[in-house]
Amino acid sequence: MTNETKTIPLANSKKGFISVTTINEPYGKDTPTVASIAISLNGSDIEWKVHIPLSNIDEVVLALQSIQK
């Protein structure tokens, strides 16, 4: 799996962004790959970060979509 990073401008901020990528073996050898979502408000420091197991992504996307409605 490649660790391609997608950077999205953070709405309502001047320099902020959301960064989405994958991390292989995030907790040591043989641990499963996770999606990593990080948020920077000032464009350089990461203020928040979450790791989501790949097996939970579909449910997380559905939950986020339901919030948006």
KEPA-850756 format. One record per atom (N, C-alpha, C): x, y, z; residue number from 1; residue in three letters; atom name; chain. Coordinates in steps of 0.001 Angstrom, whole numbers, plus 524288, in hexadecimal, padded with zeros to 5 digits. Last residue first. Layout:
N
{rec {X Y Z} NUM "ALA" "CA" "A"}
...
END
This chain:
69
{rec {79A88 83E21 81959} 69 "LYS" "N" "A"}
{rec {79532 83EB9 81751} 69 "LYS" "CA" "A"}
{rec {791DF 84231 81AAA} 69 "LYS" "C" "A"}
{rec {7A3CE 83C9D 81EA2} 68 "GLN" "N" "A"}
{rec {7A391 840D9 81ACE} 68 "GLN" "CA" "A"}
{rec {79E06 841F0 818F1} 68 "GLN" "C" "A"}
{rec {7A250 833A3 82450} 67 "ILE" "N" "A"}
{rec {7A2CB 8389C 8271B} 67 "ILE" "CA" "A"}
{rec {7A1E9 83D33 8236A} 67 "ILE" "C" "A"}
{rec {7A2BF 82C23 81C91} 66 "SER" "N" "A"}
{rec {79DC5 82CEB 81F40} 66 "SER" "CA" "A"}
{rec {79DC5 83200 82260} 66 "SER" "C" "A"}
{rec {7AD4E 82C89 819D1} 65 "GLN" "N" "A"}
{rec {7A960 82E32 815FD} 65 "GLN" "CA" "A"}
{rec {7A424 82F30 818A0} 65 "GLN" "C" "A"}
{rec {7B1BA 8284C 822DE} 64 "LEU" "N" "A"}
{rec {7B2D0 82DB3 8216C} 64 "LEU" "CA" "A"}
{rec {7AEC9 82FCD 81D8D} 64 "LEU" "C" "A"}
{rec {7ADC4 81E10 8223A} 63 "ALA" "N" "A"}
{rec {7AC79 82159 826BB} 63 "ALA" "CA" "A"}
{rec {7AD60 82716 8257F} 63 "ALA" "C" "A"}
{rec {7B25D 81AB9 818C9} 62 "LEU" "N" "A"}
{rec {7ACAC 81B04 81941} 62 "LEU" "CA" "A"}
{rec {7AB0B 81E81 81DCA} 62 "LEU" "C" "A"}
{rec {7BCF2 81B14 81BEE} 61 "VAL" "N" "A"}
{rec {7BB12 81E5D 8179F} 61 "VAL" "CA" "A"}
{rec {7B521 81EF4 817E6} 61 "VAL" "C" "A"}
{rec {7BCD1 81368 823B4} 60 "VAL" "N" "A"}
{rec {7BE1D 818C3 82514} 60 "VAL" "CA" "A"}
{rec {7BC37 81C83 820D9} 60 "VAL" "C" "A"}
{rec {7BA89 80A6E 81DC9} 59 "GLU" "N" "A"}
{rec {7B6E8 80C2D 821DA} 59 "GLU" "CA" "A"}
{rec {7B7E2 811D7 82366} 59 "GLU" "C" "A"}
{rec {7C38C 80A10 8174D} 58 "ASP" "N" "A"}
{rec {7BE4F 80A79 81507} 58 "ASP" "CA" "A"}
{rec {7BA59 80C81 81903} 58 "ASP" "C" "A"}
{rec {7CBF4 808F9 81EC8} 57 "ILE" "N" "A"}
{rec {7CB53 80DA4 81B87} 57 "ILE" "CA" "A"}
{rec {7C5D3 80E36 81958} 57 "ILE" "C" "A"}
{rec {7CE6D 80055 82497} 56 "ASN" "N" "A"}
{rec {7CA48 803BA 8268F} 56 "ASN" "CA" "A"}
{rec {7C910 80858 82301} 56 "ASN" "C" "A"}
{rec {7D6EE 7FB78 82028} 55 "SER" "N" "A"}
{rec {7D202 7F885 82042} 55 "SER" "CA" "A"}
{rec {7CD6F 7FBC8 8224D} 55 "SER" "C" "A"}
{rec {7DF13 8024E 82222} 54 "LEU" "N" "A"}
{rec {7DCCC 8022A 81CDA} 54 "LEU" "CA" "A"}
{rec {7D798 7FF50 81CC6} 54 "LEU" "C" "A"}
{rec {7DE07 8097B 82DEE} 53 "PRO" "N" "A"}
{rec {7DF22 80483 82B52} 53 "PRO" "CA" "A"}
{rec {7DC62 8045A 82605} 53 "PRO" "C" "A"}
{rec {7E256 8163A 82EE2} 52 "ILE" "N" "A"}
{rec {7DDA0 8130B 82E22} 52 "ILE" "CA" "A"}
{rec {7DF3C 80DF2 82B82} 52 "ILE" "C" "A"}
{rec {7E783 81FC2 836E6} 51 "HIS" "N" "A"}
{rec {7E8B9 81B22 833C7} 51 "HIS" "CA" "A"}
{rec {7E3D2 817C5 83397} 51 "HIS" "C" "A"}
{rec {7E831 82D8A 8372E} 50 "VAL" "N" "A"}
{rec {7E547 828CF 8386B} 50 "VAL" "CA" "A"}
{rec {7E724 82479 834CA} 50 "VAL" "C" "A"}
{rec {7EC31 83999 83C7D} 49 "LYS" "N" "A"}
{rec {7ED53 83530 83919} 49 "LYS" "CA" "A"}
{rec {7EA13 83082 83AEF} 49 "LYS" "C" "A"}
{rec {7EDE2 8475C 83D64} 48 "TRP" "N" "A"}
{rec {7EACB 842A6 83E62} 48 "TRP" "CA" "A"}
{rec {7EC6F 83E6C 83A96} 48 "TRP" "C" "A"}
{rec {7F5DA 84E7B 83AFB} 47 "GLU" "N" "A"}
{rec {7F303 84F01 83FE8} 47 "GLU" "CA" "A"}
{rec {7EFF8 84A1A 84157} 47 "GLU" "C" "A"}
{rec {801D7 84FC6 83578} 46 "ILE" "N" "A"}
{rec {7FD52 84C42 8358D} 46 "ILE" "CA" "A"}
{rec {7FABC 84CAB 83AEA} 46 "ILE" "C" "A"}
{rec {8069C 85BA9 83011} 45 "ASP" "N" "A"}
{rec {8062F 85823 8348F} 45 "ASP" "CA" "A"}
{rec {8014D 854C5 83424} 45 "ASP" "C" "A"}
{rec {80481 860C3 8262E} 44 "SER" "N" "A"}
{rec {80976 85E1B 82741} 44 "SER" "CA" "A"}
{rec {80915 85A38 82BC4} 44 "SER" "C" "A"}
{rec {7FAF4 8657A 824D8} 43 "GLY" "N" "A"}
{rec {7FDD5 86403 82030} 43 "GLY" "CA" "A"}
{rec {80305 86157 82137} 43 "GLY" "C" "A"}
{rec {7F4DD 86733 82D66} 42 "ASN" "N" "A"}
{rec {7F85A 86B73 82BC8} 42 "ASN" "CA" "A"}
{rec {7FBA8 86A21 826F9} 42 "ASN" "C" "A"}
{rec {7EF27 85E2A 82EEB} 41 "LEU" "N" "A"}
{rec {7EC55 86322 82E9E} 41 "LEU" "CA" "A"}
{rec {7EFB5 86777 82C5C} 41 "LEU" "C" "A"}
{rec {7EF2C 8519F 829FE} 40 "SER" "N" "A"}
{rec {7F271 8560B 82B81} 40 "SER" "CA" "A"}
{rec {7EF40 85AF9 82AE2} 40 "SER" "C" "A"}
{rec {7EBDF 844A0 82C3A} 39 "ILE" "N" "A"}
{rec {7EA03 849EB 82B32} 39 "ILE" "CA" "A"}
{rec {7EDE3 84DDC 82D4F} 39 "ILE" "C" "A"}
{rec {7EC25 837D2 826A1} 38 "ALA" "N" "A"}
{rec {7EE70 83BD9 829F6} 38 "ALA" "CA" "A"}
{rec {7EC52 84124 82864} 38 "ALA" "C" "A"}
{rec {7E9C5 82AC2 8262C} 37 "ILE" "N" "A"}
{rec {7E789 82FCF 824C2} 37 "ILE" "CA" "A"}
{rec {7E99B 833C9 828A6} 37 "ILE" "C" "A"}
{rec {7ED7F 81ED8 8214D} 36 "SER" "N" "A"}
{rec {7EEEE 822F3 824F5} 36 "SER" "CA" "A"}
{rec {7ECC6 8281A 822E3} 36 "SER" "C" "A"}
{rec {7E9AC 811D3 820F9} 35 "ALA" "N" "A"}
{rec {7E935 816F4 81E78} 35 "ALA" "CA" "A"}
{rec {7EA81 81AEF 822AA} 35 "ALA" "C" "A"}
{rec {7F2B4 8074F 82375} 34 "VAL" "N" "A"}
{rec {7EE6A 80AC7 824ED} 34 "VAL" "CA" "A"}
{rec {7EE3D 80F74 8214F} 34 "VAL" "C" "A"}
{rec {7F6A0 7F9ED 822E8} 33 "THR" "N" "A"}
{rec {7F6C2 7FF32 820B5} 33 "THR" "CA" "A"}
{rec {7F1F5 80242 8227D} 33 "THR" "C" "A"}
{rec {7F8F0 7F1FE 82E68} 32 "PRO" "N" "A"}
{rec {7F648 7F345 8297C} 32 "PRO" "CA" "A"}
{rec {7F6B2 7F909 827FA} 32 "PRO" "C" "A"}
{rec {805A8 7EDBA 83248} 31 "THR" "N" "A"}
{rec {800AE 7F02F 833A3} 31 "THR" "CA" "A"}
{rec {7FE23 7F21B 82E9E} 31 "THR" "C" "A"}
{rec {80F76 7E971 82FD0} 30 "ASP" "N" "A"}
{rec {80ACC 7E63C 82EE9} 30 "ASP" "CA" "A"}
{rec {805B6 7E8A6 830EA} 30 "ASP" "C" "A"}
{rec {8167D 7F19B 83874} 29 "LYS" "N" "A"}
{rec {81686 7ED82 8347B} 29 "LYS" "CA" "A"}
{rec {81178 7EA5E 8347E} 29 "LYS" "C" "A"}
{rec {80F75 7FD50 83C95} 28 "GLY" "N" "A"}
{rec {81386 7F951 83CD0} 28 "GLY" "CA" "A"}
{rec {812BC 7F526 838AE} 28 "GLY" "C" "A"}
{rec {80728 8036F 83A64} 27 "TYR" "N" "A"}
{rec {80822 80247 83FEC} 27 "TYR" "CA" "A"}
{rec {80C2F 7FE03 84095} 27 "TYR" "C" "A"}
{rec {8063B 80471 82F94} 26 "PRO" "N" "A"}
{rec {80698 80924 832D3} 26 "PRO" "CA" "A"}
{rec {8081F 8081D 8387F} 26 "PRO" "C" "A"}
{rec {807CB 7FEE3 8258A} 25 "GLU" "N" "A"}
{rec {809E3 7FD17 82A95} 25 "GLU" "CA" "A"}
{rec {80A7D 80199 82E79} 25 "GLU" "C" "A"}
{rec {8063E 809E5 81D62} 24 "ASN" "N" "A"}
{rec {8071D 80443 81DCA} 24 "ASN" "CA" "A"}
{rec {809A0 802FE 8230C} 24 "ASN" "C" "A"}
{rec {7FCE2 81339 81C20} 23 "ILE" "N" "A"}
{rec {801B4 81200 81EF7} 23 "ILE" "CA" "A"}
{rec {80202 80C17 81F72} 23 "ILE" "C" "A"}
{rec {7F79A 81BCC 8127F} 22 "THR" "N" "A"}
{rec {7F7B0 816CA 81535} 22 "THR" "CA" "A"}
{rec {7FCF6 8162B 817E6} 22 "THR" "C" "A"}
{rec {7F143 82884 81351} 21 "THR" "N" "A"}
{rec {7F51A 824CE 81142} 21 "THR" "CA" "A"}
{rec {7F45D 81F83 813DE} 21 "THR" "C" "A"}
{rec {7ED92 8357B 812D3} 20 "VAL" "N" "A"}
{rec {7EBA3 8301E 81318} 20 "VAL" "CA" "A"}
{rec {7EFA6 82C8A 81087} 20 "VAL" "C" "A"}
{rec {7EC88 84195 818EF} 19 "SER" "N" "A"}
{rec {7F009 83DFB 8163D} 19 "SER" "CA" "A"}
{rec {7EE0B 8386F 81715} 19 "SER" "C" "A"}
{rec {7E747 84DDD 817E5} 18 "ILE" "N" "A"}
{rec {7E640 8488C 819AA} 18 "ILE" "CA" "A"}
{rec {7E9BD 8450C 81661} 18 "ILE" "C" "A"}
{rec {7EBCE 85AB5 81B98} 17 "PHE" "N" "A"}
{rec {7EAE5 8566B 817ED} 17 "PHE" "CA" "A"}
{rec {7E981 8516F 81AD7} 17 "PHE" "C" "A"}
{rec {7ECD2 868DF 81C80} 16 "GLY" "N" "A"}
{rec {7EBE9 8639D 81E78} 16 "GLY" "CA" "A"}
{rec {7EAF8 85F96 81A30} 16 "GLY" "C" "A"}
{rec {7EDB4 87332 819F5} 15 "LYS" "N" "A"}
{rec {7F204 86FC7 81881} 15 "LYS" "CA" "A"}
{rec {7F115 86A0F 819E2} 15 "LYS" "C" "A"}
{rec {7E3C7 87784 81C4F} 14 "LYS" "N" "A"}
{rec {7E727 879E7 8185C} 14 "LYS" "CA" "A"}
{rec {7EB58 87629 8166A} 14 "LYS" "C" "A"}
{rec {7D74B 8711D 81D08} 13 "SER" "N" "A"}
{rec {7DC73 87258 81F34} 13 "SER" "CA" "A"}
{rec {7DFD1 87494 81AD7} 13 "SER" "C" "A"}
{rec {7CE14 86D29 818F4} 12 "ASN" "N" "A"}
{rec {7CDC9 87151 81CE6} 12 "ASN" "CA" "A"}
{rec {7D2F7 87253 81FAC} 12 "ASN" "C" "A"}
{rec {7D2B1 8604C 81617} 11 "ALA" "N" "A"}
{rec {7CED0 86476 8157D} 11 "ALA" "CA" "A"}
{rec {7CF12 86841 81A11} 11 "ALA" "C" "A"}
{rec {7DF13 85CA8 812CF} 10 "LEU" "N" "A"}
{rec {7DB55 85CAE 8171F} 10 "LEU" "CA" "A"}
{rec {7D7B4 8615B 8168F} 10 "LEU" "C" "A"}
{rec {7E261 85606 80714} 9 "PRO" "N" "A"}
{rec {7E228 85AFA 809F6} 9 "PRO" "CA" "A"}
{rec {7DDE8 85AC0 80E27} 9 "PRO" "C" "A"}
{rec {7E809 849A7 807C7} 8 "ILE" "N" "A"}
{rec {7E335 84C77 806A7} 8 "ILE" "CA" "A"}
{rec {7E359 851A0 809AB} 8 "ILE" "C" "A"}
{rec {7F083 8407C 802AF} 7 "THR" "N" "A"}
{rec {7F011 84523 805F1} 7 "THR" "CA" "A"}
{rec {7EB67 84854 80419} 7 "THR" "C" "A"}
{rec {7F3C0 83379 80310} 6 "LYS" "N" "A"}
{rec {7F022 83741 800BD} 6 "LYS" "CA" "A"}
{rec {7EFAF 83BC2 80490} 6 "LYS" "C" "A"}
{rec {7FE96 82B6E 800FE} 5 "THR" "N" "A"}
{rec {7FBF2 82F20 80470} 5 "THR" "CA" "A"}
{rec {7F888 832C9 80141} 5 "THR" "C" "A"}
{rec {8015D 81E15 7FFC6} 4 "GLU" "N" "A"}
{rec {80040 822F9 7FD17} 4 "GLU" "CA" "A"}
{rec {7FD23 82682 800BC} 4 "GLU" "C" "A"}
{rec {806BF 81494 8022F} 3 "ASN" "N" "A"}
{rec {8056C 81873 8061E} 3 "ASN" "CA" "A"}
{rec {804C9 81DC5 80391} 3 "ASN" "C" "A"}
{rec {8022E 8088D 7FCB7} 2 "THR" "N" "A"}
{rec {8053E 80D5B 7FC7F} 2 "THR" "CA" "A"}
{rec {80362 8111F 800B0} 2 "THR" "C" "A"}
{rec {80352 7FB66 80000} 1 "MET" "N" "A"}
{rec {80000 80000 80000} 1 "MET" "CA" "A"}
{rec {8037B 804D3 80000} 1 "MET" "C" "A"}
END
